[in-house]
Amino acid sequence: MYKFRNILNGSTVVAIGNGPSLDKVPLEELSKKFVTFGCNHIYRKPFTPTYYSFADKQMIDFLPLPEWFKPVEMFCRAEACIPGNNPIYPIVSAGFSMDINNFVVFGGSGVFVLLQIALYMGVGTVLLVGCDHHYPVAGQKDPGQMFTAGKDDPDHFKCENGYFQEGLSYCRPSLDKVTNYFIASREAYKKMGSKIINCTEGSHLDVFEKGDINEWL
């Protein structure tokens, strides 16, 4: 993956979370102006980012990806065995990986992994959208424990049949821990002379400079 080092040197890009605020974001319009990074079930929007990633092992259960979904490049965990994938090796650790050839730090967030990939590519500014950092249902108690999705899923963007289908179990978010990983992101970007701007409307994440995505269109 050395070919990706600094290929976006100094660029402004968009990193996309999967929170409910994403329903208000003009993704197609943004993609005409910026390189985009998406993760996990973003294809259910439906939307195809420039670069796509997943680090959560549970995502393997949802393969294969839709036939129409063709990002320019994919960075998915190695054991997914996706044709054309650039394999990543997620580890559970503190900190932030500066070299995705070795590993990425999982960090409990698909967006956190996107930020590691983007910085490796040398970006200057990342605009965050859909990073609500708030789970009205799954995030109410017992972080790190399993949660079973109901008929409605207000924790993610709206899509046909719900982001997580009814009856599916997944891990409740540990937002305090994820916040610390985002702090590590902020410091890593600052060290490299880059920055992250949170343009998510109503975001509960206060680690980054706040912005309005409409001002970038």
C-alpha positions as CSV (number, residue, x, y, z in Angstrom):
1,M,0.0,0.0,0.0
2,Y,3.0,2.3,-0.2
3,K,1.6,3.6,-3.4
4,F,-1.1,5.5,-1.4
5,R,1.4,7.4,0.8
6,N,0.8,11.2,0.3
7,I,-1.2,10.7,-3.0
8,L,-3.7,13.3,-1.7
9,N,-1.0,15.7,-0.4
10,G,-2.6,18.8,1.0
11,S,-6.1,18.0,-0.3
12,T,-9.4,18.7,1.4
13,V,-11.5,15.5,1.6
14,V,-14.8,14.4,3.1
15,A,-15.0,11.5,5.7
16,I,-18.5,10.1,6.1
17,G,-20.0,8.6,9.2
18,N,-23.3,6.8,9.2
19,G,-25.2,8.8,11.8
20,P,-28.8,10.0,11.2
21,S,-27.6,13.5,10.4
22,L,-26.3,12.1,7.1
23,D,-29.8,12.2,5.8
24,K,-29.4,16.0,5.5
25,V,-26.0,15.9,3.7
26,P,-25.8,16.3,-0.1
27,L,-23.4,13.5,-0.7
28,E,-23.6,13.4,-4.4
29,E,-22.9,17.1,-4.6
30,L,-20.0,16.8,-2.2
31,S,-18.5,13.9,-4.3
32,K,-18.4,16.1,-7.3
33,K,-16.0,18.5,-5.5
34,F,-14.1,16.3,-3.1
35,V,-12.6,12.9,-2.7
36,T,-14.8,11.0,-0.2
37,F,-14.1,8.3,2.3
38,G,-17.0,6.0,3.5
39,C,-17.2,3.0,5.7
40,N,-19.3,0.0,6.8
41,H,-22.9,0.1,5.4
42,I,-22.6,3.4,3.4
43,Y,-23.6,1.5,0.3
44,R,-27.1,1.2,1.8
45,K,-27.6,5.0,1.5
46,P,-27.1,4.2,-1.4
47,F,-23.8,6.0,-2.0
48,T,-20.4,5.1,-3.5
49,P,-17.4,7.0,-1.9
50,T,-14.1,7.3,-3.6
51,Y,-12.5,5.2,-0.9
52,Y,-14.3,2.6,1.2
53,S,-13.2,0.8,4.4
54,F,-14.4,-1.5,7.1
55,A,-12.4,-2.8,10.1
56,D,-15.2,-4.4,12.1
57,K,-15.1,-8.2,11.8
58,Q,-18.9,-8.3,12.0
59,M,-19.0,-6.6,8.6
60,I,-17.7,-9.9,7.0
61,D,-21.2,-11.3,7.7
62,F,-22.7,-8.8,5.2
63,L,-20.5,-9.8,2.3
64,P,-20.5,-9.9,-0.6
65,L,-20.8,-6.2,-1.3
66,P,-23.4,-5.1,-3.8
67,E,-22.3,-5.7,-7.4
68,W,-23.0,-2.0,-8.3
69,F,-20.8,-0.8,-5.5
70,K,-17.4,0.1,-7.0
71,P,-15.3,2.5,-5.0
72,V,-12.0,3.5,-6.6
73,E,-10.2,1.6,-3.8
74,M,-11.2,-0.5,-0.8
75,F,-9.4,-0.9,2.5
76,C,-11.1,-3.7,4.4
77,R,-9.8,-6.1,7.0
78,A,-7.6,-8.8,5.4
79,E,-9.7,-11.9,6.2
80,A,-12.6,-10.5,4.2
81,C,-10.8,-11.7,1.1
82,I,-12.5,-9.2,-1.2
83,P,-11.1,-9.1,-4.8
84,G,-9.1,-6.0,-5.4
85,N,-9.0,-5.1,-1.7
86,N,-6.1,-3.4,-0.1
87,P,-6.0,-5.4,3.2
88,I,-5.8,-3.7,6.5
89,Y,-4.9,-5.3,9.8
90,P,-7.0,-3.8,12.7
91,I,-5.6,-4.1,16.2
92,V,-7.0,-3.1,19.6
93,S,-4.6,-0.6,21.0
94,A,-4.3,3.0,22.2
95,G,-3.1,5.7,19.8
96,F,-3.3,6.3,16.1
97,S,-1.5,4.4,13.3
98,M,0.7,6.6,11.1
99,D,1.5,3.7,8.7
100,I,-1.5,1.7,7.5
101,N,0.8,-0.8,5.9
102,N,1.6,-2.3,9.3
103,F,-1.8,-1.9,11.0
104,V,-4.7,0.4,11.8
105,V,-6.0,0.9,15.3
106,F,-9.6,-0.2,15.4
107,G,-10.8,2.4,17.9
108,G,-14.4,1.3,17.9
109,S,-15.3,3.6,15.0
110,G,-15.3,3.2,11.2
111,V,-14.6,6.9,10.9
112,F,-11.5,6.6,13.1
113,V,-10.1,4.1,10.6
114,L,-10.9,6.4,7.7
115,L,-9.0,9.2,9.4
116,Q,-5.9,7.0,9.6
117,I,-6.1,6.1,6.0
118,A,-6.7,9.7,4.9
119,L,-3.7,11.0,6.9
120,Y,-1.5,8.3,5.4
121,M,-2.6,9.7,2.0
122,G,-1.3,13.1,3.1
123,V,-4.6,15.0,3.3
124,G,-4.5,18.6,4.5
125,T,-8.1,18.9,5.8
126,V,-10.8,16.4,6.5
127,L,-14.4,17.5,6.6
128,L,-16.5,15.1,8.9
129,V,-20.1,14.6,8.1
130,G,-22.5,12.0,9.6
131,C,-20.4,11.8,12.7
132,D,-23.2,12.3,15.3
133,H,-21.3,10.6,18.1
134,H,-24.7,9.9,19.7
135,Y,-26.8,6.7,19.7
136,P,-30.3,7.5,21.0
137,V,-31.2,3.8,21.4
138,A,-28.1,1.6,21.4
139,G,-26.0,4.1,23.4
140,Q,-28.2,4.5,26.4
141,K,-26.6,1.9,28.6
142,D,-24.1,-1.0,29.0
143,P,-21.4,0.1,26.6
144,G,-19.5,-2.8,25.0
145,Q,-22.4,-5.2,25.5
146,M,-24.5,-6.7,22.8
147,F,-27.6,-4.8,21.6
148,T,-30.4,-6.3,19.5
149,A,-31.8,-4.0,16.8
150,G,-35.5,-3.2,16.8
151,K,-37.8,-2.4,14.0
152,D,-36.6,1.3,13.9
153,D,-33.0,2.4,14.0
154,P,-32.7,6.0,14.9
155,D,-28.9,5.6,15.6
156,H,-28.1,5.6,11.9
157,F,-29.1,7.1,8.6
158,K,-32.4,6.0,7.1
159,C,-32.4,3.3,4.5
160,E,-34.6,0.5,3.2
161,N,-35.2,-2.2,5.9
162,G,-33.2,-0.1,8.4
163,Y,-29.4,0.2,8.8
164,F,-29.3,-2.8,11.1
165,Q,-32.2,-5.1,10.3
166,E,-34.6,-6.0,13.1
167,G,-33.2,-8.8,15.3
168,L,-29.6,-8.3,14.4
169,S,-27.2,-8.1,17.4
170,Y,-24.2,-5.8,17.5
171,C,-22.0,-4.2,20.1
172,R,-23.2,-1.1,22.0
173,P,-20.9,1.8,21.4
174,S,-18.4,2.9,24.1
175,L,-18.5,6.6,23.3
176,D,-16.0,7.7,26.0
177,K,-13.4,5.3,24.6
178,V,-14.1,6.4,21.0
179,T,-13.8,10.1,22.1
180,N,-10.2,9.3,23.3
181,Y,-9.4,7.9,19.9
182,F,-10.7,11.0,18.2
183,I,-8.5,13.1,20.4
184,A,-5.6,10.9,19.2
185,S,-6.7,11.7,15.7
186,R,-6.7,15.4,16.3
187,E,-3.2,15.3,17.8
188,A,-1.8,13.2,14.9
189,Y,-3.2,15.5,12.3
190,K,-1.9,18.6,14.2
191,K,1.6,17.0,14.3
192,M,1.5,16.6,10.5
193,G,0.2,20.1,9.9
194,S,-3.3,18.9,8.9
195,K,-6.7,19.3,10.5
196,I,-10.1,17.8,11.0
197,I,-13.3,19.9,10.9
198,N,-16.5,18.4,12.2
199,C,-19.2,19.6,9.8
200,T,-21.8,17.2,11.3
201,E,-25.0,19.1,12.2
202,G,-25.9,18.6,15.8
203,S,-22.8,16.4,16.5
204,H,-22.1,15.5,20.1
205,L,-18.4,15.2,19.3
206,D,-16.6,18.3,20.6
207,V,-13.0,17.2,20.0
208,F,-12.6,19.0,16.6
209,E,-13.1,22.4,15.2
210,K,-16.8,22.8,14.2
211,G,-17.9,23.9,10.7
212,D,-20.8,24.0,8.3
213,I,-20.6,21.7,5.3
214,N,-22.7,24.1,3.2
215,E,-19.9,26.6,3.4
216,W,-17.7,24.1,1.5
217,L,-20.1,23.6,-1.4
